[in-house]
Amino acid sequence: MATEWLRLGYMEQNTAVEIARIREMAANGQARAIRERARLSQADIAGDINVDSGTIARWEAGIRSPRGTAALRYGRLLQELSEVA
C-alpha cells in the first residue's frame, strides 16, 4: 500500500521508508519488545494511536502489517517509548 501511495503521489519517499522500517520492527519483534519494556499493554498502545487492540496483536503476531497513518503513529510512539523505556 505504501508503494502504491508513493506511486500515486500521496506520500513522500521518506514516509515510505519510515513505514518500511515500522513494518520491519513489527515483524522482527522489536516493536513488541519496546512495548513490553515500557510495561504497556496492546490496549494501551492501541488507544494512543486510535486503533483496535486486536490490530496491535495482529501486527505483533505478523498476521498483518502496519499501514498508512496508523503505521506512522505506531512508529512514532515506539520511537518515543524506546527513548524512555
Backbone torsions as a table, in degrees:
resi	resn	phi	psi	omega
1	MET	NA	-43.9	179.8
2	ALA	-60.3	-40.4	178.8
3	THR	-63.0	-41.5	178.9
4	GLU	-65.6	-41.6	178.1
5	TRP	-62.0	-40.8	178.6
6	LEU	-62.5	-45.9	-179.5
7	ARG	-61.2	-38.6	-178.9
8	LEU	-81.7	-4.8	177.3
9	GLY	86.2	15.6	-178.2
10	TYR	-86.9	-12.4	179.9
11	MET	-144.8	157.3	178.8
12	GLU	-79.3	159.1	177.6
13	GLN	-57.0	-44.1	-177.3
14	ASN	-66.3	-27.8	176.4
15	THR	-68.0	-41.5	178.1
16	ALA	-62.1	-40.6	177.9
17	VAL	-65.1	-41.3	179.2
18	GLU	-61.8	-44.1	178.6
19	ILE	-63.9	-40.1	177.9
20	ALA	-60.8	-40.4	178.3
21	ARG	-66.1	-40.9	179.4
22	ILE	-63.8	-41.8	178.4
23	ARG	-62.6	-39.1	178.1
24	GLU	-65.3	-41.2	178.2
25	MET	-61.3	-40.6	178.8
26	ALA	-67.9	-41.9	-176.0
27	ALA	-69.5	-36.6	-175.2
28	ASN	-93.0	4.0	176.3
29	GLY	89.8	-4.6	-178.9
30	GLN	-64.2	-39.6	-179.9
31	ALA	-61.9	-45.6	179.2
32	ARG	-62.7	-41.8	179.9
33	ALA	-61.7	-41.2	177.9
34	ILE	-63.3	-46.1	179.7
35	ARG	-60.3	-44.2	-178.6
36	GLU	-68.0	-38.6	176.5
37	ARG	-61.6	-33.5	178.7
38	ALA	-80.8	-3.1	-179.7
39	ARG	57.5	44.9	177.7
40	LEU	-113.4	147.4	176.8
41	SER	-86.2	167.2	174.3
42	GLN	-61.2	-36.0	178.3
43	ALA	-65.3	-37.0	177.2
44	ASP	-60.8	-47.3	-179.5
45	ILE	-64.5	-46.3	-178.3
46	ALA	-58.5	-45.0	179.8
47	GLY	-62.8	-35.8	-178.5
48	ASP	-70.5	-31.5	-178.2
49	ILE	-107.7	7.3	173.7
50	ASN	65.0	46.8	171.6
51	VAL	-131.0	168.3	177.0
52	ASP	-73.6	147.1	179.9
53	SER	-62.2	-28.0	175.4
54	GLY	-63.5	-29.3	177.1
55	THR	-64.1	-46.3	178.8
56	ILE	-62.1	-42.0	179.0
57	ALA	-60.3	-43.9	179.8
58	ARG	-67.1	-37.6	177.1
59	TRP	-64.0	-47.0	-177.5
60	GLU	-68.2	-28.5	179.4
61	ALA	-85.3	-7.0	-179.7
62	GLY	79.7	12.9	179.3
63	ILE	-76.2	-38.9	177.5
64	ARG	-130.7	162.8	176.5
65	SER	-111.8	142.2	176.0
66	PRO	-59.1	141.0	-179.3
67	ARG	-135.9	155.6	169.7
68	GLY	56.0	-146.1	-175.6
69	THR	-66.1	-30.8	177.0
70	ALA	-63.3	-40.2	177.9
71	ALA	-62.3	-42.0	-179.7
72	LEU	-65.4	-42.6	177.6
73	ARG	-63.0	-41.8	179.3
74	TYR	-61.3	-49.3	-179.3
75	GLY	-61.7	-41.7	-179.8
76	ARG	-67.7	-37.5	176.3
77	LEU	-66.0	-43.7	178.5
78	LEU	-60.2	-39.5	178.0
79	GLN	-61.2	-46.1	178.6
80	GLU	-62.3	-44.0	-178.9
81	LEU	-64.5	-37.8	-179.0
82	SER	-65.9	-22.7	179.7
83	GLU	-82.2	-21.8	-177.7
84	VAL	-109.2	-18.7	-175.8
85	ALA	-103.1	NA	NA
